């Protein structure tokens, strides 16, 4: 679930939070500030405020829902799940808690558990049309996956619909193995466990991922790829799978959300050797795009705007790779995985802040 969609999920909670029973005014103000921080995208401040509020009012399911929302947006899914289960135990009427719990489960590949959670959600809140639509989409996904076959490699498991796609699955495994060694060697990082990959038709990919039409792949705990004639264009298959493998590797190491420009920039910079398209795109832009404007997902951008966002991000990360090499990237990811704020990790490893790095960007980049 994207950032704004996740906030929409908890909007009803935010609206009712201030009309609750009498409570300590300081805690109520802290909760209000926490929701406002979430709305502004400041998840770290929101998480801190929710922790403080929970310490003062540990019986509030809403506060646990807020803490879970911040954790979810930072991809701290184990913490999000624990907080959501506590929220539901305290207040079973919290629709938002069940809805977000289903999203956490789905993102972690627990599709059947996610479906059961949404079945209960729809039973309790039959008027929630968005929840019903999500449940129906996940049920279609489960039915599709149940009839899929698998090609199992040493480092990847590729699911595909049937014998006609077996050759595509074989080529995908070969492409993924190439990405594993090339990108792993470049960063000095390798995933700690096997990665699941699902091959779809274009229609299946659109239905299940809800990605924009220009998306060539998606990663949400599983690499999902629409094949789109992959048997006829092996270089495009290599590019797409290398891009999504990088996302999987980043998540495995960092275990929490990163600025989109860094995450997408790294995946784009490492997907292929030639970034001339990115240099051309940036050079012809009306004005440079600051990295501060590329913090959140690119899914809501139009084709041209998305292309510029990816180009800007890729060129920025390419400069990091040039100046600090793969170890600099790897150390930032490890620091974030250890709980260090991204900005602090970046400044520590690059010896400058993100703002200073962005200000030093060459013209045309």
C-alpha positions in Angstrom: 0.0 0.0 0.0 1.4 3.4 -1.0 2.0 6.2 1.5 -1.1 8.2 0.9 -3.3 5.2 0.6 -2.1 4.0 3.9 -2.9 7.4 5.5 -6.4 7.2 3.9 -6.8 3.9 5.7 -6.4 5.6 9.0 -8.2 8.8 8.2 -11.4 7.7 10.1 -9.2 7.0 13.2 -7.6 10.5 12.9 -11.0 12.2 12.7 -12.4 10.4 15.7 -9.3 10.5 17.9 -10.2 13.9 19.3 -13.8 13.0 20.0 -12.8 10.2 22.3 -13.6 9.8 26.0 -11.9 12.1 28.5 -8.2 11.4 28.7 -5.0 13.2 29.7 -4.8 16.4 27.6 -1.0 16.0 27.1 -1.5 12.5 25.7 -4.3 13.7 23.5 -2.1 16.5 22.1 0.8 14.1 21.6 -1.5 11.7 19.7 -2.8 14.6 17.5 0.8 15.7 16.8 1.7 12.1 15.9 -1.1 11.8 13.3 -0.1 15.2 11.9 3.5 14.0 11.6 2.3 10.9 9.7 0.3 13.1 7.4 3.4 15.2 6.7 5.5 12.1 6.0 7.6 12.4 9.2 7.3 8.8 10.2 10.2 8.9 12.6 8.8 11.7 14.7 5.3 10.1 14.5 6.8 6.8 15.8 8.5 8.6 18.7 5.3 10.5 19.6 3.1 7.3 19.5 5.6 5.5 21.8 5.4 8.4 24.3 1.6 8.4 24.1 1.4 4.6 24.6 3.6 4.8 27.7 1.0 7.2 29.1 -2.1 5.4 27.9 -1.2 1.7 27.2 -4.9 0.7 26.9 -5.6 2.7 23.7 -6.0 0.6 20.6 -5.8 3.8 18.4 -2.3 4.6 19.7 -1.1 1.1 18.8 -2.7 1.5 15.3 -0.8 4.8 15.0 2.5 3.2 16.0 1.8 0.3 13.6 1.1 2.8 10.7 4.5 4.5 11.3 6.2 1.1 11.5 4.5 -0.1 8.3 5.6 3.0 6.4 9.2 2.5 7.6 8.9 -1.2 6.6 9.4 -2.4 10.1 6.8 -5.1 9.5 7.4 -7.3 12.5 6.8 -4.3 14.8 3.8 -3.2 12.8 2.2 -6.7 13.1 2.8 -6.9 16.8 1.3 -3.4 17.3 -1.7 -4.2 15.2 -2.4 -7.4 17.0 -2.3 -5.5 20.2 -4.6 -2.8 18.8 -7.2 -5.4 17.8 -7.0 -7.1 21.2 -7.7 -3.8 22.9 -10.4 -2.6 20.5 -11.8 -5.2 18.0 -13.9 -2.4 16.3 -10.8 -0.8 14.8 -11.4 -1.3 11.1 -8.1 0.4 10.2 -6.1 -2.1 12.3 -7.5 -5.1 10.6 -7.1 -3.4 7.2 -3.4 -2.6 7.8 -2.7 -6.0 9.3 -3.9 -7.6 6.1 -1.5 -5.3 4.1 1.4 -6.3 6.4 0.7 -9.9 6.0 0.3 -9.6 2.2 3.6 -7.7 1.9 5.3 -10.5 3.7 4.0 -13.2 1.4 1.4 -14.5 3.9 -1.4 -14.4 1.3 -3.7 -16.8 3.0 -3.4 -15.1 6.4 -4.0 -11.7 4.6 -7.2 -13.1 3.0 -8.5 -14.5 6.3 -7.9 -11.1 7.9 -9.8 -9.3 5.2 -12.6 -11.8 5.3 -13.1 -10.9 8.9 -12.8 -7.2 8.1 -15.5 -7.4 5.5 -17.7 -9.4 7.8 -17.4 -6.7 10.5 -17.6 -3.8 8.1 -19.6 -4.8 5.1 -19.8 -1.3 3.8 -16.1 -1.0 3.3 -16.0 -1.3 -0.5 -12.3 -0.8 -0.8 -11.7 -3.7 1.6 -14.0 -5.9 -0.3 -12.3 -5.1 -3.6 -8.9 -5.8 -2.1 -10.2 -9.2 -0.7 -11.5 -10.2 -4.1 -8.2 -9.2 -5.8 -6.2 -11.3 -3.2 -8.6 -14.2 -3.8 -7.9 -14.0 -7.5 -4.2 -13.9 -6.7 -4.4 -17.0 -4.5 -6.4 -18.9 -7.2 -3.8 -18.0 -9.8 -0.9 -19.0 -7.6 -2.5 -22.3 -6.6 -2.4 -23.4 -10.3 1.1 -22.1 -10.9 4.1 -24.4 -11.3 7.6 -23.6 -9.9 11.1 -23.6 -11.2 13.4 -23.8 -8.2 17.0 -22.6 -8.3 19.6 -22.3 -5.7 18.8 -18.7 -4.9 15.4 -18.1 -6.5 12.0 -19.8 -6.9 10.1 -18.7 -10.0 6.4 -19.3 -10.2 4.7 -19.5 -13.6 1.3 -20.5 -14.9 1.9 -23.6 -16.9 4.1 -25.5 -19.4 3.9 -22.8 -22.1 5.8 -20.5 -19.8 8.4 -23.0 -18.7 11.0 -21.6 -21.1 10.4 -18.1 -19.8 10.9 -19.3 -16.2 14.2 -21.0 -17.2 15.4 -17.7 -18.8 14.2 -15.8 -15.8 16.3 -18.0 -13.4 19.3 -17.5 -15.6 18.8 -13.7 -15.6 18.3 -13.7 -11.9 21.5 -15.6 -11.3 23.4 -13.2 -13.5 22.0 -10.3 -11.5 22.8 -12.0 -8.2 26.5 -12.2 -8.9 26.9 -9.0 -10.8 25.1 -6.7 -8.3 26.2 -8.7 -5.3 29.8 -8.4 -6.3 29.4 -4.6 -7.0 28.0 -3.9 -3.5 29.6 -6.7 -1.6 26.1 -7.7 -0.4 24.1 -10.9 -1.0 20.5 -11.7 0.2 20.3 -13.9 3.3 17.5 -16.1 1.9 16.0 -17.4 -1.3 13.8 -14.8 -3.2 10.4 -15.6 -4.6 9.6 -14.5 -8.2 6.2 -14.6 -10.0 5.8 -14.3 -13.8 2.5 -12.8 -15.0 0.8 -11.8 -18.1 0.3 -8.1 -18.5 -3.3 -8.3 -17.4 -2.5 -10.4 -14.3 0.3 -8.1 -13.3 -2.0 -5.0 -13.6 -4.8 -6.7 -11.6 -2.6 -8.0 -8.8 0.0 -5.2 -8.3 -2.1 -2.2 -9.3 1.1 -0.7 -10.7 1.1 2.2 -13.2 0.9 1.2 -16.9 4.6 2.2 -17.4 5.9 -0.2 -14.7 8.0 -3.1 -16.0 8.0 -4.9 -12.6 7.3 -4.6 -8.9 8.7 -5.8 -5.6 6.6 -6.1 -2.5 8.4 -8.9 -0.7 8.1 -10.9 -3.9 9.5 -10.0 -7.3 6.5 -9.7 -9.7 7.2 -9.3 -13.5 4.9 -9.1 -16.5 6.7 -11.1 -19.2 5.7 -8.9 -22.2 7.5 -10.9 -24.8 10.6 -11.7 -22.7 11.5 -14.6 -24.9 12.1 -12.2 -27.7 14.1 -9.6 -25.8 16.6 -11.2 -23.3 18.3 -7.8 -22.6 15.0 -6.3 -21.4 14.4 -9.4 -19.2 17.9 -9.0 -17.7 17.3 -5.3 -17.1 13.9 -5.7 -15.4 14.9 -8.6 -13.2 18.2 -6.9 -12.2 16.2 -3.8 -11.1 13.8 -5.8 -9.0 16.5 -8.0 -7.6 18.2 -4.9 -6.3 15.0 -3.9 -4.5 14.9 -7.3 -2.9 18.5 -7.1 -1.8 18.1 -3.6 -0.4 15.1 -4.7 1.6 16.9 -7.7 2.9 19.7 -5.6 4.2 18.0 -2.3 5.3 14.7 -3.9 6.5 13.0 -0.5 6.5 11.9 2.2 4.1 14.5 4.4 2.3 14.0 7.6 0.4 12.7 6.7 -3.0 15.4 8.5 -4.9 18.0 6.3 -3.2 16.1 3.0 -3.5 14.9 3.5 -7.1 18.2 5.2 -8.1 20.3 2.3 -6.9 18.0 -0.2 -8.8 18.1 1.9 -11.9 21.8 2.5 -11.8 22.6 -1.2 -11.5 20.0 -2.6 -13.9 22.2 -2.0 -17.0 25.6 -0.5 -18.0 24.3 2.3 -20.2 22.7 5.4 -18.5 22.9 7.7 -21.5 19.1 7.8 -21.5 19.2 9.2 -18.0 21.8 11.9 -18.9 19.8 12.9 -21.9 16.5 13.0 -19.9 18.1 15.2 -17.2 19.8 17.4 -19.7 16.5 18.2 -21.5 14.5 18.8 -18.3 13.1 22.3 -17.8 14.8 22.5 -14.4 16.7 20.1 -12.1 14.6 18.0 -9.7 15.9 18.3 -6.1 16.3 15.0 -4.3 14.1 16.4 -1.5 11.2 16.2 -4.0 11.9 12.5 -4.7 11.5 11.1 -1.2 8.2 9.3 -1.8 7.1 6.7 -4.3 7.0 7.4 -8.1 3.8 5.4 -8.7 1.6 8.4 -9.0 3.7 10.2 -11.6 3.0 10.4 -15.3 5.2 8.7 -17.8 7.5 11.7 -18.5 7.6 12.8 -14.9 8.4 9.2 -13.8 11.2 9.0 -16.4 12.8 12.2 -15.1 12.4 11.0 -11.5 14.1 7.7 -12.3 16.8 9.5 -14.4 17.6 12.0 -11.6 17.7 9.3 -9.0 19.9 7.0 -11.0 22.4 9.7 -11.8 22.6 10.7 -8.1 23.3 7.1 -7.0 25.8 6.7 -9.8 27.7 9.6 -8.4 27.7 7.9 -5.0 29.0 4.8 -6.5 31.7 6.8 -8.3 32.7 8.7 -5.2 32.4 6.1 -2.5 32.1 2.8 -4.4 29.9 -0.1 -3.6 31.1 -0.2 0.1 29.6 3.2 0.7 26.2 2.1 -0.4 26.5 -1.2 1.5 27.4 0.6 4.7 24.5 3.0 4.4 22.2 0.1 4.0 23.7 -1.8 7.0 23.5 1.3 9.1 19.8 1.8 8.3 19.2 -1.9 9.0 20.8 -1.3 12.4 18.3 1.4 13.1 20.2 4.5 12.1 18.2 7.3 10.4 19.0 7.4 6.6 20.1 11.0 6.7 22.6 10.3 9.6 23.8 7.1 7.9 24.4 9.0 4.6 26.3 11.8 6.3 28.4 9.3 8.2 29.4 7.3 5.1 29.6 10.1 2.5 31.1 12.8 4.8 28.4 15.3 3.7 24.7 15.7 4.2 22.1 14.8 1.5 21.4 18.5 1.1 25.1 19.2 0.5 25.4 16.2 -1.9 22.4 17.5 -3.8 23.7 21.0 -4.0 27.0 19.8 -5.5 25.1 18.1 -8.3 26.7 19.0 -11.7 24.5 21.0 -14.2 22.4 18.7 -16.4 22.3 16.0 -13.7 
